[in-house]
Amino acid sequence: MKFIQFAPVILSLTATTLAQDFCTSATHSGTSVKETSNKVGTIGDVGYELWSDSGNNSATFYSDGSFSCSFSNAKDYLCRSGLSFDSTKTYQEIGQMYADFKLVKQDISNVDYSYVGIYGWTRDPLVEYYIVDNWLSPSPPGDWVGNVKHGDFNIDGAEYTVYENTRTGPSIDGDTTFKQYFSIRKTPRDCGTIDISAHFAKWEELKMTMGKMHEAKILGEAGSTGAGTSGTADFPYAKVYIGAGNGGGAGAGAATGTSDTPTTSDTPTTSDTPTTPDTPPTTPDQGQPQGPPQGQDQGQPQGQPQGPPQGQGQGQFPWEQFNQGQPQQAVSSAEAGGNCAQIWGQCGGIGFNGPTCCSEGDCVKLDEYFSQCQK
């Protein structure tokens, strides 16, 4: 995915949330734009992106922040909408960040891995992050998303499993090494308010350092390890904002804050494709992912979310081709290390400095950047 050059424009954003429960009554409003090819753009104060690597796809974005994602026979597809920043302020300096969302799934088929929630990047340090509140696949993202599993934590009133990963590949700053952070909700929800800053704070308690904000967007991503995925993920309500949260979606109140907003230039200056998280299992078993798909090529846009969401960014999670990360089996913090990689772990590839032997199975070359321990 291509990245937009963001100017350090500071706007005072004041948004009044109507006294209603958007989980029961929400419709798209405002002006809209329909994109049918890979595109990074803005509509009003909202930044958006559509990315896919194949298929017949589209996305409609609205000036109120809502959006609708439609995909057909796509191997990896993502669309997202929210706030863009100029990488000069930390999340503490920007203010408390929240997101309200409502998801409506329509005719979803052949989805092997998926992320629905919050996606973004920071710089200094370079971090790609995901807060996953739902998924379009039969099973949630599993241990393959990271090589360190920090455990289960209560964050903003719900249980999330937190993972960390170190990855070398496409990013918002080109091919380089960066961190990936994940919070994956134990119980999916179709609607609610996400306290984004609460996840950032928990990560930093775990020594998962955040940098200066590049973006925070509501993400819908779906991927297939087979012929391609199809369906519609509609977000009739989607807002990322700074200020007071809505308590899960039922409250009212003003959200006031300052945000570095991007210029409205549609001409990208750097590749902004997401990396894709380690790929998910090929055959989910009763809600429990088995292990990353064999031979899945996760090349997502550089700087975009990773697919099985490694994000953004963008891609390889398409996230604009950012998230093309290959899956590795996560291990606990205490187990991390050792002389040989565990099953499904990375065991070779350009830029990889870890173990090149396998404690179980064989080291199979999937592409020049990634070899994996497989049975």
C-alpha positions in Angstrom: 0.0 0.0 0.0 1.1 3.5 -0.6 1.5 6.0 2.2 0.3 9.5 2.3 2.6 12.3 3.3 1.0 13.7 6.4 1.5 17.4 7.2 1.7 18.3 10.9 -1.6 20.0 10.8 -3.3 20.3 14.1 -7.0 20.5 14.2 -9.4 20.8 17.1 -11.9 18.0 16.6 -15.1 18.3 18.5 -17.7 15.6 17.8 -21.0 15.2 19.6 -22.3 11.7 20.0 -26.0 11.5 19.8 -27.8 10.1 22.8 -28.5 6.7 21.3 -27.2 3.2 21.4 -25.4 2.8 18.1 -25.4 -0.9 18.6 -29.1 -1.0 17.8 -29.6 2.0 15.5 -26.8 3.0 13.2 -26.8 4.0 9.5 -24.2 5.4 7.2 -24.3 9.2 6.8 -22.5 12.1 5.2 -20.8 12.2 1.9 -19.3 9.0 0.5 -16.7 7.7 -1.9 -16.6 4.2 -3.5 -13.2 2.7 -4.2 -12.8 -0.3 -6.5 -9.0 -0.6 -6.5 -6.2 -0.3 -4.0 -6.3 3.3 -2.6 -5.3 5.4 0.4 -7.3 8.5 0.8 -9.2 10.9 3.0 -12.8 12.0 3.2 -13.3 15.0 5.5 -11.2 14.4 8.6 -11.3 10.6 8.1 -8.3 8.6 6.6 -9.1 5.4 4.8 -7.6 2.6 2.8 -8.6 -0.3 0.6 -6.2 -3.0 -0.3 -6.4 -6.5 -1.8 -4.1 -8.8 -3.7 -6.7 -10.4 -6.0 -10.4 -10.8 -6.7 -13.3 -8.4 -7.5 -13.4 -6.0 -4.5 -14.7 -2.6 -3.4 -15.2 -0.4 -0.3 -17.4 2.6 0.3 -16.2 5.2 2.9 -18.3 7.9 4.5 -17.4 11.2 6.0 -18.9 10.2 9.3 -16.2 7.5 9.6 -18.5 4.5 8.7 -17.6 2.2 5.9 -18.6 -1.0 4.0 -16.2 -3.6 2.7 -17.1 -6.0 -0.1 -14.8 -8.7 -1.4 -15.1 -11.6 -3.9 -12.5 -14.3 -4.5 -9.9 -12.4 -2.6 -6.8 -14.1 -1.2 -6.2 -11.2 1.2 -8.5 -8.2 1.6 -8.6 -5.3 4.0 -10.3 -2.0 4.4 -9.9 0.5 7.3 -11.0 3.9 8.4 -10.0 6.3 11.2 -7.4 8.7 12.4 -4.0 9.4 10.8 -1.2 11.2 12.7 2.2 12.7 11.7 4.4 10.5 14.0 5.4 13.4 16.2 3.4 12.6 19.4 3.0 9.6 21.7 -0.5 8.3 22.6 -0.1 10.0 26.0 0.5 13.3 24.3 -2.4 12.9 21.9 -4.9 12.0 24.6 -7.2 9.1 25.5 -8.2 7.3 22.3 -11.4 5.3 21.8 -13.2 3.7 18.9 -16.9 2.9 18.5 -17.9 0.3 16.0 -20.8 -1.8 14.8 -20.1 -4.8 12.5 -22.7 -6.5 10.3 -21.5 -9.7 8.5 -23.1 -10.6 5.2 -22.7 -13.7 3.1 -19.2 -14.5 4.4 -17.5 -17.6 2.9 -14.1 -19.2 2.7 -12.4 -17.0 5.3 -9.4 -18.8 6.9 -8.1 -15.9 8.9 -9.4 -12.5 9.8 -9.0 -9.5 12.0 -11.7 -7.0 13.0 -10.8 -4.2 15.4 -8.1 -1.6 15.6 -5.0 -1.4 13.5 -2.1 1.0 13.3 1.6 1.8 13.4 4.0 3.8 15.6 7.5 5.1 14.9 10.5 5.3 17.2 10.1 2.5 17.9 8.6 1.1 14.7 5.6 -1.0 15.8 2.6 -2.5 14.0 -0.3 -3.2 16.3 -3.7 -5.0 16.4 -6.6 -4.9 18.8 -8.8 -7.7 17.6 -12.4 -7.6 18.9 -13.9 -9.9 16.2 -13.1 -12.0 13.1 -14.9 -13.1 10.0 -13.3 -16.6 10.1 -14.7 -19.6 11.9 -11.9 -19.4 14.4 -10.1 -16.5 16.1 -6.5 -15.6 15.4 -4.3 -18.1 17.3 -0.9 -18.5 18.8 0.6 -18.2 15.3 0.3 -14.4 15.4 3.3 -14.0 17.6 6.5 -15.7 18.9 5.9 -14.5 22.5 2.6 -15.1 24.3 2.4 -12.8 27.3 -0.8 -14.3 28.6 -4.5 -13.4 29.3 -5.4 -10.0 30.8 -8.5 -8.0 31.7 -8.3 -4.9 29.6 -11.2 -2.4 29.5 -13.5 -4.9 31.1 -12.9 -7.9 28.9 -10.3 -10.8 28.6 -7.7 -10.5 25.9 -4.7 -12.6 25.0 -1.6 -10.5 24.4 1.1 -11.5 21.9 4.4 -9.9 20.8 6.4 -10.7 17.6 9.6 -9.4 16.0 9.4 -9.4 12.3 11.6 -8.4 9.3 9.8 -7.4 6.2 7.7 -4.7 4.6 6.7 -1.8 6.8 5.6 1.9 6.6 9.3 2.6 6.5 10.3 0.0 3.9 11.8 -3.4 4.5 13.2 -3.5 8.0 12.9 -5.1 11.4 10.0 -4.1 13.6 7.8 -5.2 16.5 4.2 -6.5 16.3 1.8 -6.3 19.2 -1.6 -8.1 19.4 -4.5 -8.0 21.9 -7.1 -10.7 20.9 -10.4 -10.7 22.6 -11.5 -14.0 24.1 -15.2 -13.4 23.2 -16.0 -11.7 19.9 -18.5 -8.8 19.8 -20.2 -7.2 16.9 -20.5 -3.8 18.5 -19.0 -1.7 21.3 -16.5 0.9 22.4 -12.8 0.0 22.4 -10.5 1.9 24.8 -7.5 2.0 22.5 -5.3 3.7 25.1 -6.0 1.1 27.7 -4.4 -1.6 25.5 -1.4 0.7 24.9 -1.0 1.1 28.6 -1.2 -2.6 29.3 1.4 -3.4 26.6 3.8 -0.9 28.1 3.3 -2.6 31.5 4.6 -5.7 29.7 7.6 -3.8 28.4 6.0 -3.6 24.9 7.1 -0.1 24.1 4.9 2.1 21.9 6.3 4.9 19.8 4.9 8.1 18.2 1.5 7.6 16.6 1.2 7.1 12.8 -2.4 5.9 12.7 -5.3 4.3 14.6 -8.0 2.9 12.4 -10.9 0.5 12.5 -10.0 -2.5 10.4 -11.8 -5.3 8.6 -9.5 -7.9 7.1 -10.2 -11.3 5.6 -7.9 -13.8 4.0 -8.0 -17.2 2.4 -5.4 -19.9 2.0 -7.5 -21.5 -0.7 -9.4 -20.2 -3.8 -10.4 -16.9 -2.2 -12.8 -15.4 0.3 -16.1 -13.5 -0.4 -18.6 -11.5 1.5 -19.4 -8.1 3.0 -18.3 -6.6 6.3 -20.4 -3.6 6.9 -19.6 -1.0 9.5 -22.7 1.3 9.7 -21.1 2.9 12.7 -17.3 3.5 13.0 -15.6 6.3 14.8 -12.0 6.7 16.2 -11.8 9.7 18.5 -10.0 11.4 21.3 -11.9 12.3 24.5 -14.5 10.6 26.6 -15.6 7.0 25.8 -19.1 5.8 25.3 -19.0 3.0 27.8 -19.5 0.2 25.3 -21.7 2.0 22.9 -24.7 3.1 24.9 -23.7 6.5 26.2 -23.7 10.0 24.9 -21.2 12.7 25.3 -18.8 15.0 23.6 -15.5 13.8 22.3 -13.1 16.6 22.1 -9.4 16.6 21.4 -6.6 17.6 19.0 -5.4 15.4 16.3 -2.7 15.6 13.7 -4.6 15.1 10.6 -3.3 14.1 7.2 -3.4 16.4 4.2 -5.9 15.5 1.6 -3.4 14.5 -1.0 -4.2 11.2 -2.6 -0.8 10.8 -4.0 1.2 8.4 -1.8 4.9 9.1 -1.2 6.0 5.9 0.4 4.8 2.4 0.3 2.3 1.9 3.1 1.3 -1.7 2.9 0.5 -3.7 5.9 2.4 -6.7 6.9 0.4 -9.8 7.4 0.5 -11.6 10.6 1.7 -15.1 10.7 -0.7 -17.1 8.7 -3.5 -19.0 10.3 -4.2 -22.6 10.2 -5.5 -24.0 7.0 -8.3 -26.0 8.5 -9.7 -24.4 11.7 -11.0 -27.1 14.0 -14.1 -26.3 15.9 -13.1 -22.8 16.7 -9.5 -23.6 17.5 -6.9 -22.8 14.8 -4.5 -25.6 14.1 -1.4 -23.9 12.9 -0.4 -21.7 10.1 -1.4 -22.8 6.6 1.2 -24.7 4.6 3.0 -22.5 2.1 0.8 -19.5 2.7 2.4 -16.5 1.1 1.8 -13.6 3.2 2.9 -10.8 1.3 0.9 -7.9 2.2 1.3 -4.3 1.5 4.2 -2.8 3.1 3.1 -1.0 6.1 -0.3 -2.5 6.2 -1.8 -4.9 8.5 -0.6 -8.3 8.5 -2.6 -11.1 7.6 -2.6 -14.1 9.5 -3.0 -9.7 10.1 1.1 -10.2 10.9 -1.1 -5.2 9.9 -1.4 -1.4 9.1 -0.4 -1.4 8.3 -1.4 -3.1 5.6 -0.9 -5.9 4.2 0.6 -8.7 4.3 -2.2 -8.1 5.8 -3.0 -6.3 3.0 -3.0 -3.5 5.0 -1.6 -2.2 1.9 0.8 -5.0 1.6 2.1 -4.4 4.8 1.3 -7.4 6.6 2.8 -10.1 4.8 4.2 -11.9 7.7 4.5 -15.5 8.0 3.1 -17.4 10.9 5.2 -18.7 13.7 4.0 -20.7 16.6 3.8 -18.6 19.7 5.6 -19.7 22.8 5.3 -18.4 26.3 7.7 -15.7 27.5 9.4 -18.3 29.7 9.8 -20.7 26.8 11.1 -18.1 24.3 14.7 -19.0 23.3 16.4 -22.4 22.9 18.6 -23.8 20.2 16.1 -24.9 17.6 12.7 -23.4 16.4 9.5 -25.1 17.5 7.0 -26.6 15.1 5.5 -23.9 12.9 8.3 -21.5 13.9 10.5 -19.6 11.5 13.8 -21.4 10.8 15.3 -19.3 7.9 14.9 -16.5 5.4 16.6 -13.3 4.3 17.1 -11.0 7.3 16.3 -13.8 9.8 18.8 -14.2 12.6 17.1 -16.9 14.7 17.6 -20.6 14.9 17.9 -22.5 11.6 17.1 -26.0 12.9 13.8 -27.4 14.1 13.1 -29.2 17.4 10.4 -31.1 15.5 9.7 -31.6 11.8 11.7 -30.2 8.9 12.7 -26.7 7.9 10.7 -26.0 4.7 11.5 -23.0 2.5 8.3 -21.1 1.6 10.0 -18.2 -0.1 13.3 -16.3 0.1 12.2 -14.5 3.2 10.6 -17.3 5.2 11.3 -20.9 6.0 9.1 -22.7 8.5 9.3 -25.8 10.7 6.6 -28.2 9.5 5.6 -31.8 10.2 
